[in-house]
Amino acid sequence: MNHEIIVAGKPSLKYAKDGTAEYLKRLTRYGSYKLTHIKDGTSEDVSKRLFDASKGTVRIVMDERGATPTTQELVKLYNKWEMRGYKKVSFLIGASDGHTQQLRNEADFVLSLSSLTLMHELALLVLLEQVYRVATIKRGEPYHRD
C-alpha cells in the first residue's frame, strides 16, 4: 500500500524537522511513504485542498475528535483496507483551526492520536512513529512490544 501524509504548512521546529526526516528515512524500507505539504490557510481552504489532494485514496483525517485505536487495532484497520483492495492511504493533517465538519464526514476514518490537542508538528511526528510501528508489526520485526 502506498502512503501519503498531507500536511498544512511546513514544520519549523528543529526537533520536528529532524524527527520527520528520521522516520521518513526508516520507512523507505517498508514501501512508498510520501510527505506532501500544502499551503496553510483557513480551515475551509485547507480542508478543500486536503480533500482534493487525497482523491482516490483511503482518507484518514487526523482530528482529536476521532477514534483512538491501539496500535494493534490500527494494524487491523490497515489489513482491512488492504483486503478491500485499496492501493493508497492518505493521512490528512489540517490547519490550526482544525478540519471542517464536511471533511470529517467525507473521511473514510477519523483518527485521533490523543484526546489532547497536539500542535501540527508534534502530531506529524507522532503519526510517523505510529505508521513506522505499524509497518514493523506487519513485517514481523521486534520494534513493537505488547
N, C-alpha and C positions, 0 to 999 in steps of 0.2 A: 504494500500500500504506500502511496506517495503522501507526503505530509507537507502542509504549508501553514506557517504561523504568520498571520497577517495582523500587524500592529499599527495603531495610530501613533505617529511620531516616532522619533528615534531615541534610544537610550542616551543619556548624557552623563550619568554617573559612572565612574571608572569601574566599580565593582560589577555593575550590571553589564557593561560592555565586555569585561573580561570573562564573566561567568557565561554570558550568552555565547561568546566565541568558543569557550571551552566545551560547552555541551553540544554546540553545533558540530564541532570537530569530532567529539566522541560519537555522535550519531551517524557520521558518514559510514561507519562500519555496518549499519543496520538498514540502510535503504536511502530513499530520497527524502531529505528534510530541507525545506527552503524557508527562509525568513524574509518576509516582504514588509516593508514599511510604507504606509500610505500617509498622505497629508493629514495632519491633525485639524480639528475644527469643532464645529458644534456637534452635538450628539446626533442630530438629524443628518448632517452632511457625512459624518464619519460612518454612521450605520448604513447609509446608502452605498458609500464606497466599499465597505466591508462586504455587503450583500453582493454587489456587482463583482468584486474580486474573487468571491468564493463560488461563483456559479458552477454548477455541475459537480459539486463536492458534498461530502457529509459536512454540514456546518455545525461546528461546536462553538457556541457563544460562551465566552468566559464572563461570568457575572456572579456576584456574591449571592444572588437570589436563587442560583441554580442548585442542582443536585450535588451532593458531596460524597461521591463514591469512594470506597477504599481503592488502593492501587490494584488489588486483585479484581475488584469489580470493574475497574477501568480496563483491565486486560480482557475481561469477558465481553465488554462493550466492543472493543477492537475486534475480537474474534467474531462477534455477531455481524459487524459491518463487513468484515472480510467474507464471511459465509454468504452474505447477501450480494456479494459481487462488487461492492464499492471499491473503486480504484484510488480514490483520493479523499483525504480528510483535511479540513481547514479549521484551525483554531483561530477565533476572532477576538482580539483584544482591542477594545474601543477607546473612545475619548474619555477625558477625565470626568465628564458628566454622565458617563455610562452609555449603555445602548438604548435605543428606542424600544418601546414595547413591541412594535411591529417586527423588528429584527429578532427579538427573543421568541416571538410567536412563530416566526418562519424558520427558526433553527431546528436542526434535527436533534440537538441535545444542548441543554444549558448547563454548563459545568461551573461549579464553584470550587476554588482551591482552598477556601477558608470562609467561615462566616464573618471574618474580619474583612474590612475593606483594605485591599493592598494597592500600593502605588503601582503604576503600569510596569515600571522597570523591574520591580520585585516580582510581580505576577508573571512576567515573561520568564524570569529566571527560574521560579518555582515550577512553572509549566514545563519548561525544557527539561528540568531534572526529572519530573514525573514521566514525560514522554520517553526519556532515556531509560528510566526504570522499567517501564512497560516493555521497551524493546529488549532489554536484557532478560526479563522474565520470559518473554516469548521465545528467546533463543536458548533458554535454559542455563543462563550464566548466573554465577553466585552473587551478583551485586545486591539483589534484594533478599532480605531475610525475614521470614514470617515469625 
